[in-house]
Amino acid sequence: MKFRCAGLTPESIVDGPGLRFTVWTQGCLHNCEGCHNPQTHALDGGFEADTDEVFEQVISNPLLDGVTLSGGDPFFQAKAMAQLARRIRCYEGFKLNVIAYTGFTYEELLELADDNNGYLDLLRECDYLIDGRFVLAERSLELKFRGSRNQRFIDVQRSLAEGRVVVIDDETLSLM
């Protein structure tokens, strides 16, 4: 499946726990003041990429711990990102987790989810979600994997199973 891509980082240690492959999706309408990726906002920017080709790049590195979907906002292309995440999580060669960053809150994604946008499909394929808009007034360099204090690091699978948001605290994140 094709999607708009801003870039790919084959090895990252700052976009989640462990060694990660980061997919930078193109397109975001949140327009957060102080965003560190404003070049990813235009919905028609970046380049066309294919989820199958990205998947092949991911599985070519057996040292990876997981894949991070960032951007932009991967939920603006949720169907394509859900397809990629599903393949990654089902891959039997080695276990990989999937993290997604979004300017939406977890609750907004559930409320807005419908058959057309694929939000719930992507949530179901994520292990973790960093949610919420970046808020410049709440910026902190001390947070693990988040830019502002309002953002949460959520265990998506537990949240879906328990019907409530399950946030992973900083102490637990330090052990990941």
N, C-alpha and C positions, 0 to 999 in steps of 0.2 A: 504494500500500500504506500502511496506517495504522501509526503508531508513537506511542509516548509521548514527548513532547517537553518539555523544561524551558525552552527558549527558543531564539531565533535571534539571531545578531549579524550583520547584513548586511555590515559592514566591520570587520575586525580586523587589527591589525599585530603582535599578541602571541601568536597561536595557531598560529604556523608562519611560514615565510618568505613575504614579499610581502604583498599585500592579500588577505585571506581572508574567506570567508563561513563562520561557525562555527555548526554545529548542535549544540545542547546536548541530548543525549538524557537521558531520565528513567530512572532505575533503576541501582543499583549495590549489590552485596553485599560489596564488598571492605572497606568501613568503615575506610579508612586514617586513622590518627590525624593530625589537622592538615589534613585535606582542605579545600580552599578552596571546594568546592561541596557541602556536606552536604545542602543542600536538594534535591539531585538524587538522593538515595539511594533514597527510597521508590519501589518498582516501580509503584505505582498513582498516583503524584503527577503533577504537570505537567498537560499537556493533550494531547488527541489531535491529531496532525498527519498530513498526507498527503505522501508522497514526491513525488508529481507537483506539488503546489503549492509545495513547497520547491524543487524543480528549477526551476520557472518563476521563482521569486524569484532563484535563483542566476544563471541565464542572462540576467536583465534587467540585469546589471551587467557590461559588457565590460571593466571595469578590473580585475576579479578575477584573481588568480594561481592561486587554488585554493580548496578547501573543506576545512575541518577538522571531523571528527566527534569530539566530546568528550562530556562528561557530568558525571555518571553514567558509564556505560561503554557505548559503542556496541555492544560485543560481546554485551551482554544482549539486544539487538534486531538481531542480525547479519543476518538475512534482509532486513529492511526497509532497513537501512543499506547492504547489498550492492547492493540494487536501485537505491538513490539514487546510490551511488558509480559503478555501471556506467553509468548515464545521463550522469553528469557527465563521466566519462572518455571516453565515446564521442561527446560533443557536438562537432559539427564547426564551430560558430560561432567558437570560440576555445578554445585549449588550457588545460585546468585540471587541476591535480594534486589528489590526495586524501590527506589525512593523518588517521590515527585515533589517539586516545589510548586506552590500556587499562591496567587494573590487572593483567591477565594478562601473563605473559612470552610472547614469541614462541613459545618451545618449548612452553609450556602450551597455547597455542591450537592448535598442530599436534597435540599429543597428545590433546587433548579434542575435536578436530573430528570431527563426524559429519554424516550427512545431515539430522539434525533441527535442529541448532543453527546451521548456516550460517557457522561460524567461518572455514572455508577459503574459502567464497564471498566473504566480506568481505575476507579477506587478499588474495585474488587481485585485488580491485578497488582496493586501496590502493597508493599509490606509496611512502608512508612510514608508519611506525608508531612511536609513542613508547610503549614498553612498561614494565611493572613498576609495582608499587604505590608510592604516595608514601610515603617513609620519613622521618618528621619528623627523626630524628637525622642524616639525610644531606641535609637541606634545604640548598639553595644558591641564592642570588639571582644568581650569576655564570653559571649554565648557560643556554645558549640553548634555549628552548622546553621545558625540563624543570624539574621542581621539586626533585628529589633525585638525588644522584649515582648511585644504582643504576639509574636509568631510562636507556634507550638510545634513540637516534634511528636507526631501522633503515631501510635501503633494502629494501623488501619485495620488489620485483620481482627484484632481484639475488639476494636471499636465497633466494627460491623457485627461481630458475634454477640457482643454485650449490649448493643443498642445505646451506647453512650460513648463519649469521647474518652479515649484512654491516652493520656499524655505521658511521654517518657521524660522523667526528670533529668536534670543536668548530671546528677551523680551517676545514674544508670548510663547516660550517654557517654560519660568518661570511661566506662568499662567496655563499651562497644568497640 
